[in-house]
């Protein structure tokens, strides 16, 4: 999938664990884990906003588009 979720990168930069983020934003560990491992099929803007506020980052810091080789040509 060409959409890359960099939640683990931002957590490492902020020296924060997934459990800490879960407590701050009120999102279950299971949902955050699905997002972190790119198993989530969608994300609500309110969820994205809460994560960005907790991590002091922009949506583009968390979500990245990398074209796959089949889409690049």
Protein Blocks (a to p, Z undefined) as FASTA:
>chain_A
ZZdcfklmmmmmnopafklmmmmnopafklmmmmmnopafbdcfklmmmmmmmnopafkl
mpccdddfklmZZ
